[in-house]
């Protein structure tokens, strides 16, 4: 079995042990074995990043730009290969995997340009004969902790701006899906970036993540993952004065009004709730439907869901692949039982499927007649489970949509400009979609939410500089 090592200070470093990377579509398929790092590996990676930081932070921005552009070009040239690997290790369908790899390539190329666009300000002082300059500088050594559901796009949208703005990086990818992160690290290692600027340490979050968060020479932590872990990281970072950025959970609403185009509303609801196996932080698991269209919507959803093909992520024609892991499958099936016990009607799906290969397959589940206070409508499930909440009118729909501790993404299906405009202004979410799925965003604009979904500056686009740089104000006497 092929083994893949950690990247520390420009060298591939063997692990004391290795962990198999299994294909959730076919548990008999082991992709490779990946190193399990420890605290000593984190120590070495941080030391390498610290040593590389002075030259990288003050070096040529053209060199940075060239390196990031080279990385982006190679990702795009290998998008089918990388997308196939992604589908094989995470369970997204192959077209979705290729799309995610393409997005990662575009992210690096976007930040190759941002290297050259980092602007400052020159202002007059309130005092005579004094000039004021406001500039942005890199934060230092940044620890990046990424989740399993977007194994190449999320590392890309953290790594690229970190490097673009002159920081050095230690990446800890999700232990469940190390393959894409290792492939990305291998590409970065050949980009011309000096040893130590980028480091990869794979392993358990309780080991590697904790060591990064607690290390005194790590100046910032960017984390995407669960609410509980994120809040713990925030506490530790505040204690030590680290800059922290968190992207956590969501319980995203999709509102469907009586005046909506029914076919469009059904399609975007299916896309939001069930594609990528519902394993997206922007997925919509609360479908809030006004009473006039409610019966037709339920029937149309059942009809549309009957056409969803669940299968091997690599097979042609598969719409929804497997759940990513045994523990996630058990959680999803557990929520189906919770929904039934709470009195919601299981309209369709929700059972484990037995297909041609042993994998974590599940039929997408839709609940009707659900109440807004049920656990299935309060807690993030992170799987192909959605529930429909009946409401009287737009006003109740908006109130129900906002009645959550989360605030990442929200959508509305309507032909009314009045309601669309009002919803965009009054939805308590960081991202709002009108007649579009709640899942699916661009790489060149801000990503992030409100309330319990996000903490700290936004990710992606030009707004990424808010986290990955620090502001300096300099005064000069003429």
C-alpha positions as a LaTeX table, in Angstrom:
\begin{tabular}{lrrr}
\hline
Residue & $x$ (\AA) & $y$ (\AA) & $z$ (\AA) \\
\hline
Unk1 & 0.00 & 0.00 & 0.00 \\
Unk2 & 1.37 & 3.40 & $-1.01$ \\
Unk3 & 2.17 & 5.70 & 1.91 \\
Unk4 & 2.09 & 9.50 & 1.89 \\
Unk5 & 4.13 & 11.62 & 4.29 \\
Unk6 & 3.83 & 15.02 & 5.93 \\
Unk7 & 5.56 & 18.04 & 4.35 \\
Unk8 & 7.69 & 19.92 & 6.88 \\
Unk9 & 10.32 & 22.51 & 6.00 \\
Unk10 & 10.35 & 21.41 & 2.37 \\
Unk11 & 10.99 & 17.74 & 3.22 \\
Unk12 & 8.64 & 14.75 & 3.19 \\
Unk13 & 8.67 & 13.45 & 6.76 \\
Unk14 & 7.57 & 9.92 & 7.57 \\
Unk15 & 4.91 & 9.36 & 10.20 \\
Unk16 & 5.28 & 7.11 & 13.22 \\
Unk17 & 2.14 & 5.43 & 11.93 \\
Unk18 & $-0.17$ & 5.61 & 8.91 \\
Unk19 & $-3.93$ & 5.54 & 8.51 \\
Unk20 & $-5.87$ & 4.06 & 5.55 \\
Unk21 & $-8.03$ & 6.38 & 3.43 \\
Unk22 & $-11.20$ & 4.46 & 2.52 \\
Unk23 & $-13.60$ & 5.04 & $-0.35$ \\
Unk24 & $-17.12$ & 5.56 & 1.15 \\
Unk25 & $-18.66$ & 4.30 & $-2.11$ \\
Unk26 & $-16.74$ & 1.02 & $-1.83$ \\
Unk27 & $-15.30$ & 0.09 & 1.55 \\
Unk28 & $-13.16$ & $-2.55$ & $-0.10$ \\
Unk29 & $-11.21$ & 0.19 & $-1.89$ \\
Unk30 & $-8.33$ & 1.73 & 0.08 \\
Unk31 & $-6.94$ & 4.78 & $-1.71$ \\
Unk32 & $-3.61$ & 4.93 & 0.16 \\
Unk33 & $-2.21$ & 5.30 & 3.67 \\
Unk34 & $-1.43$ & 8.75 & 5.07 \\
Unk35 & 0.94 & 9.79 & 7.85 \\
Unk36 & $-0.44$ & 10.45 & 11.31 \\
Unk37 & 1.53 & 13.33 & 12.75 \\
Unk38 & 2.09 & 14.25 & 16.38 \\
Unk39 & 2.92 & 17.29 & 18.47 \\
Unk40 & 6.60 & 16.99 & 17.56 \\
Unk41 & 5.69 & 17.31 & 13.87 \\
Unk42 & 3.71 & 20.45 & 14.63 \\
Unk43 & 6.68 & 21.84 & 16.55 \\
Unk44 & 8.98 & 21.19 & 13.58 \\
Unk45 & 6.49 & 22.66 & 11.08 \\
Unk46 & 5.99 & 25.84 & 13.10 \\
Unk47 & 9.76 & 26.23 & 13.51 \\
Unk48 & 10.19 & 25.86 & 9.73 \\
Unk49 & 7.46 & 28.43 & 9.10 \\
Unk50 & 9.00 & 30.87 & 11.58 \\
Unk51 & 12.39 & 30.54 & 9.89 \\
Unk52 & 10.91 & 31.11 & 6.43 \\
Unk53 & 8.65 & 34.01 & 7.41 \\
Unk54 & 11.04 & 37.03 & 7.30 \\
Unk55 & 12.14 & 36.42 & 3.72 \\
Unk56 & 8.69 & 35.45 & 2.47 \\
Unk57 & 6.94 & 38.39 & 4.17 \\
Unk58 & 9.26 & 41.01 & 2.70 \\
Unk59 & 10.17 & 39.31 & $-0.56$ \\
Unk60 & 9.02 & 39.95 & $-4.11$ \\
Unk61 & 5.26 & 40.12 & $-4.56$ \\
Unk62 & 5.85 & 39.09 & $-8.18$ \\
Unk63 & 7.48 & 35.87 & $-6.96$ \\
Unk64 & 4.45 & 35.18 & $-4.77$ \\
Unk65 & 2.11 & 35.88 & $-7.66$ \\
Unk66 & 4.04 & 33.64 & $-10.03$ \\
Unk67 & 4.03 & 30.75 & $-7.54$ \\
Unk68 & 0.29 & 30.98 & $-6.87$ \\
Unk69 & $-0.48$ & 31.23 & $-10.56$ \\
Unk70 & 1.65 & 28.15 & $-11.23$ \\
Unk71 & $-0.23$ & 26.24 & $-8.53$ \\
Unk72 & $-3.58$ & 27.30 & $-9.98$ \\
Unk73 & $-2.55$ & 26.31 & $-13.50$ \\
Unk74 & $-1.47$ & 22.82 & $-12.43$ \\
Unk75 & $-4.69$ & 22.25 & $-10.47$ \\
Unk76 & $-6.73$ & 23.25 & $-13.52$ \\
Unk77 & $-4.64$ & 21.07 & $-15.82$ \\
Unk78 & $-5.22$ & 18.10 & $-13.49$ \\
Unk79 & $-8.83$ & 18.89 & $-12.53$ \\
Unk80 & $-10.22$ & 15.54 & $-13.75$ \\
Unk81 & $-7.57$ & 13.56 & $-11.89$ \\
Unk82 & $-8.00$ & 15.61 & $-8.70$ \\
Unk83 & $-11.79$ & 15.60 & $-9.01$ \\
Unk84 & $-11.77$ & 11.83 & $-9.34$ \\
Unk85 & $-9.59$ & 11.51 & $-6.23$ \\
Unk86 & $-11.97$ & 13.84 & $-4.39$ \\
Unk87 & $-15.02$ & 11.77 & $-5.39$ \\
Unk88 & $-13.25$ & 8.59 & $-4.41$ \\
Unk89 & $-12.23$ & 9.72 & $-0.92$ \\
Unk90 & $-15.13$ & 12.00 & 0.09 \\
Unk91 & $-18.14$ & 10.68 & $-1.83$ \\
Unk92 & $-19.12$ & 13.68 & $-3.96$ \\
Unk93 & $-20.09$ & 12.71 & $-7.47$ \\
Unk94 & $-17.29$ & 12.89 & $-10.01$ \\
Unk95 & $-18.73$ & 15.98 & $-11.78$ \\
Unk96 & $-19.01$ & 17.73 & $-8.41$ \\
Unk97 & $-15.45$ & 16.70 & $-7.57$ \\
Unk98 & $-14.13$ & 18.07 & $-10.85$ \\
Unk99 & $-16.07$ & 21.27 & $-10.23$ \\
Unk100 & $-14.54$ & 21.63 & $-6.80$ \\
Unk101 & $-11.01$ & 21.04 & $-8.13$ \\
Unk102 & $-11.67$ & 23.67 & $-10.81$ \\
Unk103 & $-12.77$ & 26.11 & $-8.14$ \\
Unk104 & $-9.56$ & 25.46 & $-6.19$ \\
Unk105 & $-7.50$ & 26.29 & $-9.28$ \\
Unk106 & $-9.40$ & 29.50 & $-9.85$ \\
Unk107 & $-8.93$ & 30.51 & $-6.21$ \\
Unk108 & $-5.14$ & 30.28 & $-6.50$ \\
Unk109 & $-5.16$ & 32.26 & $-9.73$ \\
Unk110 & $-7.40$ & 34.93 & $-8.20$ \\
Unk111 & $-5.03$ & 35.40 & $-5.27$ \\
Unk112 & $-2.07$ & 35.44 & $-7.64$ \\
Unk113 & $-3.58$ & 38.74 & $-8.78$ \\
Unk114 & $-4.38$ & 39.90 & $-5.25$ \\
Unk115 & $-0.65$ & 39.72 & $-4.42$ \\
Unk116 & $-0.24$ & 42.74 & $-6.67$ \\
Unk117 & $-3.33$ & 44.62 & $-5.51$ \\
Unk118 & $-2.73$ & 44.95 & $-1.77$ \\
Unk119 & $-3.42$ & 48.64 & $-1.33$ \\
Unk120 & $-2.83$ & 51.11 & 1.48 \\
Unk121 & $-3.63$ & 54.74 & 2.15 \\
Unk122 & $-1.73$ & 58.00 & 2.43 \\
Unk123 & $-3.59$ & 60.61 & 4.49 \\
Unk124 & $-2.79$ & 64.07 & 5.78 \\
Unk125 & $-2.28$ & 64.36 & 9.52 \\
Unk126 & $-4.31$ & 66.77 & 11.63 \\
Unk127 & $-0.89$ & 68.18 & 12.60 \\
Unk128 & 1.18 & 70.27 & 10.16 \\
Unk129 & 4.18 & 68.82 & 8.28 \\
Unk130 & 3.31 & 65.21 & 9.18 \\
Unk131 & 2.36 & 62.47 & 6.74 \\
Unk132 & 0.39 & 59.33 & 7.58 \\
Unk133 & 0.71 & 55.99 & 5.78 \\
Unk134 & $-1.61$ & 53.04 & 6.39 \\
Unk135 & $-0.29$ & 49.71 & 5.15 \\
Unk136 & $-1.14$ & 46.04 & 5.47 \\
Unk137 & 1.41 & 43.45 & 6.55 \\
Unk138 & 1.23 & 39.66 & 6.99 \\
Unk139 & 0.13 & 38.29 & 10.36 \\
Unk140 & 2.91 & 35.69 & 10.63 \\
Unk141 & 2.57 & 31.92 & 10.99 \\
Unk142 & $-1.01$ & 30.82 & 10.34 \\
Unk143 & $-2.53$ & 27.49 & 11.32 \\
Unk144 & $-5.24$ & 26.28 & 8.95 \\
Unk145 & $-7.66$ & 23.57 & 10.10 \\
Unk146 & $-9.97$ & 22.34 & 7.34 \\
Unk147 & $-13.03$ & 20.01 & 7.21 \\
Unk148 & $-13.79$ & 16.85 & 5.26 \\
Unk149 & $-16.72$ & 18.04 & 3.14 \\
Unk150 & $-14.71$ & 20.25 & 0.72 \\
Unk151 & $-11.28$ & 18.58 & 0.82 \\
Unk152 & $-9.62$ & 20.72 & $-1.84$ \\
Unk153 & $-11.67$ & 23.93 & $-2.14$ \\
Unk154 & $-11.58$ & 24.92 & 1.54 \\
Unk155 & $-7.83$ & 24.30 & 1.94 \\
Unk156 & $-7.36$ & 26.33 & $-1.26$ \\
Unk157 & $-9.40$ & 29.29 & $-0.07$ \\
Unk158 & $-7.40$ & 29.43 & 3.14 \\
Unk159 & $-3.91$ & 28.64 & 1.78 \\
Unk160 & $-4.02$ & 30.96 & $-1.23$ \\
Unk161 & $-4.76$ & 34.24 & 0.59 \\
Unk162 & $-2.47$ & 33.31 & 3.47 \\
Unk163 & 0.44 & 32.91 & 1.07 \\
Unk164 & $-0.60$ & 35.81 & $-1.17$ \\
Unk165 & $-0.37$ & 38.28 & 1.70 \\
Unk166 & 3.01 & 37.02 & 2.94 \\
Unk167 & 2.13 & 34.58 & 5.72 \\
Unk168 & 3.63 & 31.15 & 6.30 \\
Unk169 & 1.28 & 28.21 & 6.70 \\
Unk170 & 0.82 & 24.97 & 8.62 \\
Unk171 & $-2.16$ & 23.06 & 7.20 \\
Unk172 & $-4.00$ & 20.38 & 9.16 \\
Unk173 & $-6.58$ & 18.79 & 6.87 \\
Unk174 & $-9.47$ & 16.63 & 8.04 \\
Unk175 & $-8.24$ & 13.18 & 9.04 \\
Unk176 & $-11.08$ & 11.58 & 7.08 \\
Unk177 & $-9.96$ & 12.97 & 3.68 \\
Unk178 & $-6.18$ & 13.56 & 3.56 \\
Unk179 & $-5.76$ & 12.63 & $-0.10$ \\
Unk180 & $-6.71$ & 15.92 & $-1.74$ \\
Unk181 & $-4.76$ & 17.94 & 0.82 \\
Unk182 & $-1.66$ & 15.82 & 0.20 \\
Unk183 & $-2.04$ & 16.19 & $-3.57$ \\
Unk184 & $-2.37$ & 19.96 & $-3.14$ \\
Unk185 & 0.68 & 20.04 & $-0.86$ \\
Unk186 & 2.68 & 18.12 & $-3.46$ \\
Unk187 & 1.75 & 20.68 & $-6.11$ \\
Unk188 & 2.68 & 23.55 & $-3.79$ \\
Unk189 & 6.02 & 21.90 & $-3.00$ \\
Unk190 & 7.03 & 22.24 & $-6.67$ \\
Unk191 & 5.79 & 25.80 & $-7.18$ \\
Unk192 & 9.01 & 27.62 & $-6.32$ \\
Unk193 & 7.91 & 28.60 & $-2.81$ \\
Unk194 & 10.81 & 28.40 & $-0.35$ \\
Unk195 & 10.96 & 25.49 & 2.14 \\
Unk196 & 8.97 & 26.18 & 5.30 \\
Unk197 & 6.58 & 28.70 & 3.74 \\
Unk198 & 3.97 & 25.94 & 3.42 \\
Unk199 & 3.79 & 22.87 & 5.65 \\
Unk200 & 1.37 & 19.94 & 5.83 \\
Unk201 & 0.81 & 17.98 & 9.04 \\
Unk202 & $-1.86$ & 15.30 & 8.80 \\
Unk203 & $-3.44$ & 13.53 & 11.75 \\
Unk204 & $-6.09$ & 13.69 & 14.42 \\
Unk205 & $-7.63$ & 17.03 & 15.26 \\
Unk206 & $-7.31$ & 16.32 & 18.97 \\
Unk207 & $-3.55$ & 16.03 & 18.47 \\
Unk208 & $-2.52$ & 18.25 & 15.55 \\
Unk209 & $-5.27$ & 20.84 & 15.87 \\
Unk210 & $-4.72$ & 21.29 & 19.59 \\
Unk211 & $-0.96$ & 21.60 & 19.15 \\
Unk212 & $-1.46$ & 24.32 & 16.52 \\
Unk213 & $-3.99$ & 26.27 & 18.58 \\
Unk214 & $-1.81$ & 26.17 & 21.69 \\
Unk215 & 1.54 & 26.88 & 20.02 \\
Unk216 & 2.92 & 30.30 & 21.07 \\
Unk217 & 4.51 & 30.93 & 17.65 \\
Unk218 & 1.30 & 30.40 & 15.70 \\
Unk219 & $-0.14$ & 33.88 & 15.30 \\
Unk220 & $-3.53$ & 33.10 & 13.76 \\
Unk221 & $-5.92$ & 30.16 & 13.36 \\
Unk222 & $-8.47$ & 29.78 & 10.57 \\
Unk223 & $-10.89$ & 26.93 & 11.25 \\
Unk224 & $-13.84$ & 25.42 & 9.41 \\
Unk225 & $-15.77$ & 22.68 & 11.19 \\
Unk226 & $-18.24$ & 21.95 & 13.95 \\
Unk227 & $-19.68$ & 24.51 & 16.34 \\
Unk228 & $-18.41$ & 22.81 & 19.48 \\
Unk229 & $-14.82$ & 22.53 & 18.27 \\
Unk230 & $-14.88$ & 26.04 & 16.85 \\
Unk231 & $-16.02$ & 27.61 & 20.09 \\
Unk232 & $-13.31$ & 25.75 & 21.99 \\
Unk233 & $-10.70$ & 27.04 & 19.54 \\
Unk234 & $-12.00$ & 30.60 & 19.97 \\
Unk235 & $-11.57$ & 30.41 & 23.74 \\
Unk236 & $-8.01$ & 29.12 & 23.44 \\
Unk237 & $-7.08$ & 31.74 & 20.84 \\
Unk238 & $-8.43$ & 34.59 & 22.94 \\
Unk239 & $-6.42$ & 33.34 & 25.90 \\
Unk240 & $-3.17$ & 33.52 & 23.95 \\
Unk241 & $-4.01$ & 36.58 & 21.85 \\
Unk242 & $-4.15$ & 34.76 & 18.52 \\
Unk243 & $-6.19$ & 36.10 & 15.66 \\
Unk244 & $-9.03$ & 33.65 & 14.97 \\
Unk245 & $-11.45$ & 33.03 & 12.13 \\
Unk246 & $-14.23$ & 30.44 & 12.43 \\
Unk247 & $-16.70$ & 29.02 & 9.93 \\
Unk248 & $-19.03$ & 26.61 & 11.69 \\
Unk249 & $-22.60$ & 25.35 & 11.40 \\
Unk250 & $-25.73$ & 26.26 & 9.54 \\
Unk251 & $-29.44$ & 25.52 & 9.61 \\
Unk252 & $-30.20$ & 27.30 & 6.38 \\
Unk253 & $-33.78$ & 28.19 & 5.42 \\
Unk254 & $-35.23$ & 27.98 & 1.94 \\
Unk255 & $-38.46$ & 29.98 & 1.76 \\
Unk256 & $-41.01$ & 29.14 & $-0.94$ \\
Unk257 & $-43.85$ & 31.64 & $-1.39$ \\
Unk258 & $-47.24$ & 31.04 & $-3.02$ \\
Unk259 & $-46.21$ & 33.08 & $-6.06$ \\
Unk260 & $-43.06$ & 31.05 & $-6.72$ \\
Unk261 & $-42.47$ & 29.16 & $-9.95$ \\
Unk262 & $-43.18$ & 25.66 & $-8.60$ \\
Unk263 & $-40.79$ & 23.75 & $-10.87$ \\
Unk264 & $-37.98$ & 26.20 & $-10.12$ \\
Unk265 & $-38.68$ & 26.12 & $-6.38$ \\
Unk266 & $-38.62$ & 22.32 & $-6.31$ \\
Unk267 & $-35.39$ & 22.07 & $-8.30$ \\
Unk268 & $-33.49$ & 24.58 & $-6.20$ \\
Unk269 & $-34.81$ & 22.94 & $-3.01$ \\
Unk270 & $-33.60$ & 19.51 & $-4.16$ \\
Unk271 & $-30.23$ & 20.96 & $-5.15$ \\
Unk272 & $-29.88$ & 22.79 & $-1.82$ \\
Unk273 & $-30.98$ & 19.94 & 0.42 \\
Unk274 & $-29.66$ & 16.75 & $-1.14$ \\
Unk275 & $-26.85$ & 17.28 & $-3.64$ \\
Unk276 & $-23.34$ & 16.69 & $-2.30$ \\
Unk277 & $-25.31$ & 14.31 & $-0.03$ \\
Unk278 & $-26.46$ & 17.35 & 1.95 \\
Unk279 & $-22.95$ & 17.61 & 3.39 \\
Unk280 & $-22.50$ & 21.32 & 2.81 \\
Unk281 & $-22.59$ & 24.01 & 5.48 \\
Unk282 & $-24.72$ & 26.03 & 3.05 \\
Unk283 & $-27.21$ & 23.20 & 2.44 \\
Unk284 & $-30.85$ & 23.94 & 3.19 \\
Unk285 & $-32.51$ & 21.49 & 5.55 \\
Unk286 & $-35.46$ & 23.77 & 6.44 \\
Unk287 & $-37.92$ & 24.28 & 3.58 \\
Unk288 & $-40.37$ & 26.97 & 4.73 \\
Unk289 & $-43.42$ & 26.94 & 2.48 \\
Unk290 & $-46.51$ & 29.15 & 2.54 \\
Unk291 & $-49.82$ & 27.32 & 2.83 \\
Unk292 & $-51.21$ & 28.17 & $-0.62$ \\
Unk293 & $-48.45$ & 26.28 & $-2.47$ \\
Unk294 & $-47.68$ & 23.76 & 0.30 \\
Unk295 & $-49.69$ & 20.71 & $-0.95$ \\
Unk296 & $-48.45$ & 21.09 & $-4.53$ \\
Unk297 & $-44.88$ & 21.59 & $-3.30$ \\
Unk298 & $-44.91$ & 18.38 & $-1.23$ \\
Unk299 & $-46.22$ & 16.31 & $-4.13$ \\
Unk300 & $-43.80$ & 17.87 & $-6.60$ \\
Unk301 & $-40.88$ & 17.25 & $-4.23$ \\
Unk302 & $-41.83$ & 13.58 & $-3.85$ \\
Unk303 & $-42.07$ & 13.25 & $-7.62$ \\
Unk304 & $-38.68$ & 14.93 & $-8.16$ \\
Unk305 & $-36.95$ & 12.97 & $-5.39$ \\
Unk306 & $-38.08$ & 9.69 & $-6.96$ \\
Unk307 & $-35.79$ & 10.55 & $-9.87$ \\
Unk308 & $-32.67$ & 11.10 & $-7.73$ \\
Unk309 & $-30.14$ & 8.35 & $-8.42$ \\
Unk310 & $-28.08$ & 7.40 & $-5.37$ \\
Unk311 & $-24.94$ & 5.47 & $-6.24$ \\
Unk312 & $-21.18$ & 5.16 & $-6.48$ \\
Unk313 & $-19.65$ & 8.63 & $-6.64$ \\
Unk314 & $-17.54$ & 7.61 & $-9.65$ \\
Unk315 & $-20.39$ & 6.04 & $-11.62$ \\
Unk316 & $-21.84$ & 7.94 & $-14.55$ \\
Unk317 & $-25.35$ & 9.21 & $-13.88$ \\
Unk318 & $-25.08$ & 9.26 & $-10.08$ \\
Unk319 & $-26.84$ & 12.30 & $-8.60$ \\
Unk320 & $-26.07$ & 11.71 & $-4.91$ \\
Unk321 & $-23.12$ & 9.73 & $-3.63$ \\
Unk322 & $-22.65$ & 8.03 & $-0.27$ \\
Unk323 & $-22.48$ & 9.65 & 3.13 \\
Unk324 & $-18.83$ & 10.26 & 3.98 \\
Unk325 & $-18.38$ & 7.92 & 6.95 \\
Unk326 & $-20.04$ & 5.35 & 9.19 \\
Unk327 & $-20.41$ & 7.82 & 12.06 \\
Unk328 & $-22.01$ & 10.42 & 9.78 \\
Unk329 & $-24.40$ & 7.82 & 8.36 \\
Unk330 & $-25.43$ & 6.79 & 11.86 \\
Unk331 & $-26.05$ & 10.43 & 12.76 \\
Unk332 & $-28.19$ & 11.00 & 9.66 \\
Unk333 & $-30.28$ & 7.86 & 10.23 \\
Unk334 & $-30.60$ & 8.84 & 13.88 \\
Unk335 & $-32.15$ & 12.17 & 12.91 \\
Unk336 & $-34.65$ & 10.37 & 10.68 \\
Unk337 & $-35.81$ & 8.44 & 13.75 \\
Unk338 & $-35.88$ & 11.64 & 15.81 \\
Unk339 & $-38.08$ & 13.32 & 13.21 \\
Unk340 & $-40.54$ & 10.44 & 13.22 \\
Unk341 & $-40.61$ & 10.33 & 17.01 \\
Unk342 & $-41.33$ & 14.08 & 17.14 \\
Unk343 & $-44.42$ & 13.64 & 14.99 \\
Unk344 & $-43.21$ & 14.77 & 11.58 \\
Unk345 & $-44.35$ & 12.74 & 8.57 \\
Unk346 & $-41.58$ & 10.97 & 6.65 \\
Unk347 & $-42.87$ & 11.73 & 3.15 \\
Unk348 & $-40.12$ & 9.89 & 1.28 \\
Unk349 & $-36.73$ & 8.21 & 1.79 \\
Unk350 & $-34.66$ & 8.05 & 4.93 \\
Unk351 & $-33.55$ & 4.41 & 4.76 \\
Unk352 & $-30.11$ & 2.89 & 4.35 \\
Unk353 & $-29.56$ & 1.52 & 0.87 \\
Unk354 & $-27.81$ & $-1.66$ & $-0.21$ \\
Unk355 & $-26.20$ & $-1.22$ & $-3.61$ \\
Unk356 & $-23.65$ & $-3.06$ & $-5.73$ \\
Unk357 & $-20.73$ & $-2.23$ & $-3.45$ \\
Unk358 & $-20.58$ & $-1.94$ & 0.32 \\
Unk359 & $-20.78$ & 1.78 & 1.06 \\
Unk360 & $-22.46$ & 4.37 & 3.24 \\
Unk361 & $-25.55$ & 4.81 & 1.08 \\
Unk362 & $-28.76$ & 6.47 & 2.22 \\
Unk363 & $-31.96$ & 7.51 & 0.44 \\
Unk364 & $-32.52$ & 11.28 & 0.76 \\
Unk365 & $-35.24$ & 11.95 & 3.33 \\
Unk366 & $-38.01$ & 14.54 & 3.24 \\
Unk367 & $-40.27$ & 15.27 & 6.22 \\
Unk368 & $-43.58$ & 17.07 & 5.89 \\
Unk369 & $-45.85$ & 18.39 & 8.65 \\
Unk370 & $-42.86$ & 19.38 & 10.76 \\
Unk371 & $-42.83$ & 22.05 & 13.45 \\
Unk372 & $-40.24$ & 24.80 & 13.68 \\
Unk373 & $-39.28$ & 23.77 & 17.21 \\
Unk374 & $-38.57$ & 20.12 & 16.39 \\
Unk375 & $-34.96$ & 19.03 & 16.74 \\
Unk376 & $-34.81$ & 18.24 & 13.02 \\
Unk377 & $-35.48$ & 21.95 & 12.45 \\
Unk378 & $-33.15$ & 23.27 & 15.16 \\
Unk379 & $-30.00$ & 21.14 & 14.93 \\
Unk380 & $-27.60$ & 20.82 & 12.02 \\
Unk381 & $-27.92$ & 17.32 & 10.56 \\
Unk382 & $-25.28$ & 17.63 & 7.81 \\
Unk383 & $-26.77$ & 14.95 & 5.63 \\
Unk384 & $-29.50$ & 14.32 & 3.01 \\
Unk385 & $-32.37$ & 15.08 & 5.39 \\
Unk386 & $-34.75$ & 18.02 & 4.92 \\
Unk387 & $-38.06$ & 18.99 & 6.47 \\
Unk388 & $-40.91$ & 21.19 & 5.27 \\
Unk389 & $-42.48$ & 23.75 & 7.60 \\
Unk390 & $-45.90$ & 25.14 & 6.64 \\
Unk391 & $-46.46$ & 28.88 & 7.30 \\
Unk392 & $-49.33$ & 31.27 & 6.61 \\
Unk393 & $-47.62$ & 34.08 & 4.74 \\
Unk394 & $-44.37$ & 35.87 & 3.93 \\
Unk395 & $-44.17$ & 37.54 & 7.33 \\
Unk396 & $-44.35$ & 34.21 & 9.16 \\
Unk397 & $-41.90$ & 32.69 & 6.68 \\
Unk398 & $-39.33$ & 35.42 & 7.36 \\
Unk399 & $-39.75$ & 35.11 & 11.13 \\
Unk400 & $-39.36$ & 31.33 & 10.94 \\
Unk401 & $-36.32$ & 31.62 & 8.69 \\
Unk402 & $-34.61$ & 33.93 & 11.19 \\
Unk403 & $-35.61$ & 31.80 & 14.20 \\
Unk404 & $-32.31$ & 29.94 & 14.48 \\
Unk405 & $-28.98$ & 30.27 & 16.27 \\
Unk406 & $-27.28$ & 30.11 & 12.87 \\
Unk407 & $-27.08$ & 32.60 & 10.01 \\
Unk408 & $-24.95$ & 31.38 & 7.13 \\
Unk409 & $-27.12$ & 31.16 & 4.00 \\
Unk410 & $-30.81$ & 31.77 & 3.29 \\
Unk411 & $-32.91$ & 31.53 & 0.15 \\
Unk412 & $-36.27$ & 32.64 & $-1.15$ \\
Unk413 & $-38.25$ & 31.42 & $-4.15$ \\
Unk414 & $-40.65$ & 34.11 & $-5.34$ \\
Unk415 & $-41.68$ & 36.11 & $-8.40$ \\
Unk416 & $-42.34$ & 39.18 & $-6.24$ \\
Unk417 & $-39.72$ & 41.92 & $-6.39$ \\
Unk418 & $-41.22$ & 43.35 & $-3.20$ \\
Unk419 & $-40.70$ & 40.19 & $-1.17$ \\
Unk420 & $-37.31$ & 39.42 & $-2.72$ \\
Unk421 & $-36.03$ & 42.90 & $-1.86$ \\
Unk422 & $-37.44$ & 42.78 & 1.66 \\
Unk423 & $-35.97$ & 39.31 & 2.27 \\
Unk424 & $-32.49$ & 40.35 & 1.11 \\
Unk425 & $-32.55$ & 43.21 & 3.62 \\
Unk426 & $-34.18$ & 41.45 & 6.58 \\
Unk427 & $-32.80$ & 37.90 & 6.38 \\
Unk428 & $-30.37$ & 37.37 & 9.26 \\
Unk429 & $-27.83$ & 35.53 & 7.14 \\
Unk430 & $-24.43$ & 36.36 & 5.71 \\
Unk431 & $-25.47$ & 35.20 & 2.23 \\
Unk432 & $-28.91$ & 35.45 & 0.61 \\
Unk433 & $-30.09$ & 33.68 & $-2.54$ \\
Unk434 & $-33.10$ & 34.73 & $-4.60$ \\
Unk435 & $-34.45$ & 31.94 & $-6.84$ \\
Unk436 & $-31.16$ & 30.08 & $-6.46$ \\
Unk437 & $-30.01$ & 27.16 & $-4.28$ \\
Unk438 & $-28.65$ & 28.16 & $-0.86$ \\
Unk439 & $-25.56$ & 26.07 & $-1.64$ \\
Unk440 & $-23.32$ & 27.36 & $-4.42$ \\
Unk441 & $-21.18$ & 30.47 & $-4.11$ \\
Unk442 & $-18.49$ & 32.28 & $-6.11$ \\
Unk443 & $-14.81$ & 32.33 & $-5.12$ \\
Unk444 & $-14.17$ & 36.06 & $-5.67$ \\
Unk445 & $-16.75$ & 37.45 & $-3.21$ \\
Unk446 & $-17.06$ & 37.24 & 0.59 \\
Unk447 & $-18.15$ & 33.98 & 2.22 \\
Unk448 & $-19.43$ & 33.82 & 5.78 \\
Unk449 & $-22.39$ & 34.15 & 8.08 \\
Unk450 & $-23.80$ & 35.67 & 11.23 \\
Unk451 & $-24.74$ & 34.50 & 14.72 \\
Unk452 & $-23.43$ & 31.00 & 15.49 \\
Unk453 & $-22.32$ & 30.26 & 11.94 \\
Unk454 & $-19.23$ & 32.46 & 11.73 \\
Unk455 & $-16.80$ & 34.39 & 13.91 \\
Unk456 & $-14.18$ & 36.83 & 12.72 \\
Unk457 & $-13.53$ & 38.33 & 9.28 \\
Unk458 & $-15.03$ & 36.93 & 6.09 \\
Unk459 & $-13.30$ & 34.39 & 3.87 \\
Unk460 & $-12.66$ & 34.59 & 0.10 \\
Unk461 & $-12.39$ & 37.45 & $-2.33$ \\
Unk462 & $-10.74$ & 40.74 & $-1.41$ \\
Unk463 & $-12.25$ & 40.48 & 2.06 \\
Unk464 & $-9.78$ & 37.69 & 2.89 \\
Unk465 & $-7.15$ & 40.40 & 3.54 \\
Unk466 & $-9.00$ & 41.39 & 6.73 \\
Unk467 & $-7.92$ & 38.17 & 8.41 \\
Unk468 & $-4.61$ & 37.43 & 6.74 \\
Unk469 & $-3.11$ & 40.89 & 7.21 \\
Unk470 & $-2.66$ & 43.34 & 10.06 \\
Unk471 & $-2.85$ & 47.12 & 9.67 \\
Unk472 & 0.10 & 49.40 & 10.40 \\
Unk473 & $-0.14$ & 53.20 & 10.72 \\
Unk474 & 3.15 & 55.09 & 10.20 \\
Unk475 & 3.75 & 58.82 & 10.85 \\
Unk476 & 6.56 & 60.80 & 9.20 \\
Unk477 & 7.69 & 64.33 & 10.01 \\
Unk478 & 8.43 & 66.18 & 6.79 \\
\hline
\end{tabular}
